[in-house]
Every structure is written in C-alpha cells, then in structure tokens.
C-alpha cells in the first residue's frame, strides 16, 4: 500500500481537520500581503490589513470555515474589501501603528479539565530522563523527514495531542488535535516538506525540540512532551511574531 493510501486510511477525518502544509500557508500569507501592498502602498498597512482579515477568519465558527471551499479565495476577497475601506477612510496622520486591529497573541486551545488523560498525568505516571526524551525527539524527526506514518505512529501515545499556535497570522488549526492517528496525520500534513525545507533537532526552551527552516528562515518550532518512550504532546509554533527572535539571531 502506498504512503498516501496508508495516511488517508488512518481515520475518517475531513481534510479541513488535517490543516494545510506549512509551505502553502506561508505562500498564502505572502500572496495576501503582496495584494494589500499593491492596494495600500505601505508594507506596514499591508501587514495590518492581512492581520485584520485573518482576525475575521478566526471569528467565523468552525462550521462556517468548513463551508468555504477555497480559503485563499475568501481571504483575498476579504483583504480587498479591507483595503478599499481603508483607502476611503485613511488613518489620521501618525496613527498607522496605533490603528492596527488587535490580533490574539495565541490562537491555540489548551488541555481542558475532564479530558481523558492530561499531559501532567502522563508525566506523573512515567517520568522521563533527558536521554529518553532526546531519543524520542530524534526518532520523531526521522519519521517526519521520511514522511513515514508507520515510523511515526509507535512514537505517539494513543491519547497524544497536538496544539498549534499561529498567533492569528498563519491559518493553522485552531482546535487541538487528539489521538495518535490524528496527531500523525496533522504533523505529516503540516510538515509536508517542499524544496529548501529542513527539519533539525535543536534546543527549545531548555530541552531538545525540532526546528523547521525554509531556506535559512525558521518557520516553525516544535516542542514535545515525552512520557517513557512516547510523545504525549506536541506544541507547534508557527506564529511569525514568536519566531522573530529565532530569525534575528539566526540560530545555527
């Protein structure tokens, strides 16, 4: 059976639940910013207009988003409307920065009380040494680089969860993903690697994590919570604001 067929057969989940490849999401934002820049003539105003459009996207209900067949078409139309409105009602002089709409710092759901087994319960049940943690992270990296679901699944706890932080600026998944099959599906789809994209192990918040680069630019950082020999939680940050320090320092 082909890799695609095995991945498709993991569970009966709509593609909208799997998210989109990170490369496509980055291209999407670049396209929208370029569109806004042509209409407004200012890089800052263009970024602000695109942020406002994403804010409106996240204000939709899950059902409303699922009914949109091509998100980029909806977003491009939204950016166009926002830019036309701003050209009619320009910001007062010197207020461009202050007039920016607010965007959530983090668009990510956290574990809730009452869920089957929390990450904290996992950690308490089976303490993990640094060596065990590093071994699991490196094994997850190899599975993701190979895009091999058969390698990835045994490295995830049956009730593992993945959480995504796009900061309202990258159209990643809003709700957490639960269950080994869905976590594997979501990670493999998000990290569907294109040319010039690399995935490397790197220190993240004092423990080994994973860093995704497109060219020399960091586009995602993954932190893993490990219990025993399995990852129980994966935290994926693609928020450009939170990655700014990574790129400013050009981490090796």
Phi, psi and omega in degrees: 000140182289160176302317181298318180294320179296317181295319181295333184271005182298317181195162181271083184236135177296149181302328180300331179284342182273349184078194182230157177301140182301321180300321179292322181292322177293318176298321180300311181295319178300319179298315182293319179296318179297319178299313181295323180295321178297327183275328186252337177077009181224132180295317180295316179294325178295314178300319180297319180294319179292320177300319179297321180294317177295325177300319178292325177298313182288343176285344177289154173285163177303318181296319179295319179294322181296334182278353180271110187292323181231096183305321182299322178297315178298315182294317180298319177296320179295317178299319179300316179296317181297316181294319178296321179294322182287332176289328178285322181240078183295154178291146173302151183304133177081003185250011185303315182291319182290335185274358181297138177290149179283142178236139180305137177298322180223126173251085184203137178269141179259163177302142181252153176298139178096354177289158190311311180205119185280164178298325180295320178295322176300311184297320180292327184286326185215089180303149185236131177281163177300322180296317178296316179302310183297321180297318180293317181298315180295323178292320177297318178301314181298320180294320180289320178297321179281350185052046186248105182295328180293330175282326187283318187305314181294346181272355181250138176294148180307325181253031179295164181219150176235139182234137188238131180240102175259357178063017183076009184241349174230134188279066178267180181297142180270310182277150175294155179254129184242143176099140184308313183296314183288325176296315178300315180299313182296318180291316181295324179288315180300318186261024173301102196279131174261186178296148177070015179251132180232156178230117185230151173285140182201153176294126179229114181054040174086357177228161181293128176227199182232141181235129179257128177239143169246110192067235178259000185266131175285125182243351177197147175229130182245128172250139181241135168264126186241137174233115182066245182247017183228147171278126180257341179211141177231125181248116186248116179254118174238006178299116183302326181295319181285341179268356184299319181293327177298317183280330179295321181273350183049062179306139179292000000 
